[in-house]
C-alpha cells in the first residue's frame, strides 16, 4: 500500500507540474506589432499560439507607424515583438536603443543579406525576408485609357498619368520611404525630389500603409501604384487585373526584419517567437498566405511566383545611410516641405 501511495503521489505531482507548465504557457501573452499583410500576421499568430500555448495579441500597423508607436512607448513598452516591415525603420529603432540585442541560434541558417542586417544592427534586428520595390498597374484601366505601361520611375511624373497614381505616405509607410531613398540613390537628391514633385501632381492620394496603393489599383480606384512587387503578385493571385514592372533605371529593395522591443515584459517568450519565426516551417506561412517575399532561411521553399532578384536591375542599397534615424528624419522633413506641401 505504501508503494502504491508513493506511486500515486508521484503521478499526481507530475500531473500537477505538467498542468502548471501548461497553465503558465497559456497565461503568457505576447504582444506583437505586425507590419506585413493581415493574412500573414494572423497565420503567424495562430500557428505560434497553437505550437507553444502562448497567446499572441496582434496590432497591425505599417513600418513607419510601428516605429513611431515603439518610440512613443519607450518609457513604458506595451509591445514585445515587431514582426516584418521594411528594414530601414528596424535599423533606426536599433540605433535609438528601442530594441533588444539577441543572437538567435538560427542565424547560421539564414541568407547572407539577413545575417548582414543582424550584424549591422548589433543583433537588435534580423532579416526575415527580402522584397523588391517596383511599379504595379491595373491592366484593364490602362488599356481603357489607352496609356502606355509605366516602365520607368520617370514615367510616374508624366502628365498623362495625372490623377491615376498612388503612393503611400512615407511618414507612415516603410514602402514609401524605401521609394524615396531609392530615387535619391538612383538620381541624386535634387533630381529625385524634382521627380517626386512631378509625381505629386499625378498622385490622387497618399495611403497610410504600403499595400494601400496596389490594393486600390487592383480594385479600380487608381491605375498605377508604387509598390513592392510581391504585393502586386498577391493581388494578381487573388484574381485582380494587375501586373508589375521593375523600373528600367533600376530599383531598391527591403530587408523585412523582426525585432524584440527593449523593455519587453515577456522577453523569454519573445526570443522563442523570434527563433520560431526564422524556421522554414514558420516562414512558409508567408507563402501559404499568398505573400511572395523571398524568405531569409535558406531551407525555406521559395515560390516560383516570387520576384527573381538576379533578373532585376537592383541598386546597391545603402542600408547604413538610409537606415539611420537622422537621414530618415531629414528626408521626410524635406518631403513634407517640398512635396506634400506643394500645389498640385
N, C-alpha and C positions, 0 to 999 in steps of 0.2 A: 504493500500500500504506500509505504514511504517513497519507494522508487517511482511508483505511478504518480504520486503527488508532485514529486520533483519534476518529472517529465511534463506534467500538465502545467506546472508553474513556468517552466522554461518555454513551453509552446506559447503560453499566454503572454510572457514577456516579449517574445519575438513578434507576436501579433500586434501587441501594443506599440512596439518600436516601429514596425512597418506602418502602422496606422498613423503614428506621429510624424514619420517622414512624409507620408502621402499628404497628411493634413498641412504640414509645413510648406510643401510644394504648392498645394492648391491655394494656400493663404498668400503666397507670394504673388505680387503683381508687377509686371514690367511695363513701364510707361514708354512707349515708342513713338517718336515723331517720324513720319514716313513721307518721303519726297518722290516716290515713284507712283505709277498709276494705281488707283484704288484696288483694282482686281488683284494685283501682285501684293500690295500691302496686306489685304485681307487673307490671302492664301498663306503668306508667311506667318502672320499672327496665329491663324487657326492650326497650322501644322506644328509650329513650335509648342503651342499650348497642348496639342494632342500628345506630342512626344515627351514632354517634360512635366506636364501638370501645372506649369507656371502660366498664370493668366496674363494675357497681353492686352493692354489698353492702348488703342491707336488714336493718334492725331494726324490728320492728313494736311500737309502744307507744302508749298513749293520751297525750293532751296533757300531763297532769299528770306522768306518769311520764317522758315525754320531757324535760320541763323539768328534772325532778329529776336525770336522768342527765347532761344537759349541764352543769348546775351542779356536780355531783359531780366531773366530769372537767375542770373549768375549768383546772387547773394542767397537765393533760396531755390535751388533747382527742383523742378517738378517732373523732369524727364530723366530717363535713364539711357536711352539709346536713340541715335539719329540714324535712320536706315535710308540709304540711297540719296539721290540728288547729286547735282554736279559737284565735282571735286574741289573747285576753287573755294566755295564757302566753307567746306570742311577744313581746308588748309588755313583759312582765315580764322576759324574757330580754334584750331590748334595753336596758331600764333598768339591768339588772345587768351590762352590758358583756360579755354572754356571746355576742353575735352581732356580725357584721361589717357595717359600713355599705357598701352597694353600690347605686348607682342604675342599674338596668337600662335599656338603650335602649328596652325595650318599655313603659316606664312610661306614655308618652303614649297607648298603645293600650288602656289599662285604664279601667274604670268609675271615677267619682269616689270611691266608697267604698273602692276598692282603693288608689287613689293617696293618699287621706287616711290610710290605715293606714301607708303608707310614710312620709309626711311626719311623722306623729305620732311615729314610732319613730326619727326621724333617719336614715331609709332603712336601718335594720337589719332590717326585715322588710317584706313587701309582701303585699297581699291576693291570694289565689289563687281564692277562691270565697266565696259568701255562703250561709248556711244558716239557716233559720227554726226556732226551738225550738217544740215542741208536745207533744201527748199522743198516744200510739198505743195501740190496744186490739185484742184478739182478738175479732172479731165473733161467732164461734161460741160461745166460752165465755161472753161477755157475755150472749148470748141464753139459753144453757143455765141460767145462774144468775139469769135474769130481772132483770138490772141495767140501770139507765139508762146511756146513753153519758155518760162524764165530759167535759162540755163546757167546764168552767172549772177553773182551778187549785184553787179552794177545794173542788171535788168530791173531790180526791185525799185529803183529810183526813176524809172522811165514813166512819162506821163500817161501812157496807155493803160497802166495798172492803177490809176487813181481810184481810191476808194475800195480797192479789191485786195489789199494786202493786210495781213495781221502779223504782229509780233507781240510777245509778252512784255510786260513792264520789267525792266532789268533790276529795279529796286526790290521786286518780289520774286523774280524768276531767275534761277541759275542758267536756264537755257538762253535767255535774252542777254544776260551778262556775258556768257560764253560767245554769243554772236558779236557783241561789241568788241570784246578782246580779240576775237578772230579777225575782224575787219581792221582793227588797229595794227595787228601784226602783218596782215596782208598788204595794206596800202599805206601805212604810216598814219599817225593820229589825225593830221589835218585833213587828208583825203578821206579817211574813214568817217570823220564827223560831217564832212561835206555830203557824203553818200547817205549817212543816217538822216540828215536834214531833208534830203531829196526823198528818202523813203517815208519820212514823217508825213509828207504831203499826200502819200498814197495810202497810208495806214488808216483803216476805219476805226480801230480801237486797239488798246493795249490790254491783253488778258492778264490776270493775276498769276496764272500758272503756265509753265512752258508748253503743256499739251493743249492749252486752250485754243491757240490759233489753228492747229491742224484738225482739231475736233470741229471747229467752226467751218473750216473749208470742207471737211467731209460731209457736213450736213447742209452745205449750200449757202452758208451765211457770208462767206467770202470766197475768193478764188485761190489766193496764194498765201502760204504760211511759212514763216521762219520756224523750223522745227528740227528735232533730231530725226534722222532717217528711220530709226527703229520705230518711232511713234507713227510715222506715215505708214509703215508696213502693218502696224497693228490695226489702223483704221481700214486699210485695204483688205486685210484678212477678215474684218467684220462685214465686208461686203460694200463698203463705200467706194465711190469712183475717184480714188486719189492715187497719185504716183509721186515719186521723189526724184530729186536731182542732187548730185554732188556738184556744187558750183565750179564753173570752169577755171576760176582763178586759183582754186584750192580752198580748203576748209579746215576748221578746227575740230576738236573733239573733247569729250568729257571723260574723266575717270570717276564714275559714280562711286561713292565711298560709304563707309559705315564707321561711326564714331561712338564712343561711350562718353556721356556727359559727365564732366567733372562735378563731384558732389552728389553723384547718384546715390540714392538710398538703398539700391539693390545691386551693388557692384558685382557680386558673385554671379547673380542671375544674368546681368548684362554681359559679363565675359563669356558665360555659357552661350548666350544668344549670338555673340559675335563669332565664336568658334563654329557654332551650328550654321550660321549664315554663309560661312566660307566653304562649306562642304558641297560636293557636287549635287547631292540629293536636294539640299536646300536651294541651291542656285538654279536647279532645273525648274523650280516653281515659277520662275520668271517666264521661261518658255511655255510652260503649261498654262500660264495666264495670258498667253498671246503677247508677250513682251519680248522684243528681239535684240536686246543689247548683247554684247559679247561678254560672257561670264569670265570672272577672274581666275577661277580654279581650272588648271589645265585638264583636269579629269571631267569637267562638266561638258556634256554634249552640246554642240553649237548647232542651232537651226540652220538649214540651208537657205532660209529666208533672210537671215541676219546680214547686215552690210559686210562687205569684204574689204577691209582697210587696204589690202595690197593692191586693190583695183581702183583706189580713190587717191586723189592728189591731196595728201594731208600735210598741213604745215607742221613745223617743229614747235608745237605749242609750248610757250614758256610758262609753265605752272609756277615756278618760283616767283616770277614777277607778277603775274596776273592773279595768283593765289594769295598775294599779300594784301592785308587789310587797307594799307594806305593807298595802294594803287586802285583797288576797287572803289574806295570812297571817292578818290579824285575823279575817276572816270564816270561814276554815277552822278556826281555833282555837276560835271560838265554836261552830261546827257540831260539832266533835269533843266539846266540853264539854257543850253544851246539848241536842244532838240525838242524836248517835251514842251518847253515854253514858247517855241517858235510858232508863228502863224502858219496855217495850212494854205 
